[in-house]
């Protein structure tokens, strides 16, 4: 079966079903969303995402229900995965995502724009065939946060990844944004 990207509607339907299954078992899954899911579901800056990067608690029950939703909704087995875990900060910053239409089985959190920007700057992946890379997401978040300088972005990044510094590629993207932000 060919892979179908997750639109906001499809993503919402899958999360709603996950919520129903959790509620039927008398539990609430706590989910921290990252990456493309946040840009698609929360910000609307993307039309689709290929999967949902998330941390789910409790993990074992969550994985069982995620697999069930994958089968019911014709989604890939890894439609919701925790691969992002290796890239997270030890100093995260979240806000609750109001998901009234998904309640009562889910409690969602999303990274603040500053934390998400720091994650994206660390990855700073280039576009490849079939993958758009991180540049558009970085530009979107810089536009949302409106930093005045590279130093301001470095200060944000250091809150989450102290002492790691920005990659040269990230600095180039920030410089380009600052030079063209009013165009």
C-alpha positions, 0 to 999 in steps of 0.5 A: 500500500502506498504511503499517504502523508498525514494531513491535519485532518488525518492526524486529528482523526488518528489522535482522536481514535487513540484518545477513544481507545485510551479512554475506553481503558480508563487511562490518559496518555500523556503525549509530547508532540514534536516536529512535523506534527506541531507544524501541521497540527498546531501552526498550520505552516505545513500541509502534511507530515510523514509521521508524528514524532512524540514521546508517549507515557505510559509507553507500553500501553501507548505503543499497543494502542498506537499499533491498533490505530495504525491497523484501523486507520491504514497508517504505517506502524511507525506513524507515531514514534519516539525516534525524536527522543535522542535529540531532546534537551535535558532542559525542555520547555513545553506548553499544553496543547488544548485538545478538547476535541481529542479528550478525554484520553489524551493530554498533549504538550508541545514544545514552546516555539523557542525550544522547537527552534533550538531542536530544528537548529540542532538538526538543520537538515538540508532538503533531499529528494522527497524531504523538504529539510528543516529550513522552512521550519526554521524560517517560520519559527524565526519569523514567529520569535522575531529575534533581533540578532544572531546573539539573541538566537544563540541565547535561546539555543543555550537555554536548551543546549548549554555549551553546544553552540550553533552549527555553521549551517544554522548560523548561515540560515539565521544570518539570511533570515535577519538580512531579509526578514523585512522583505 
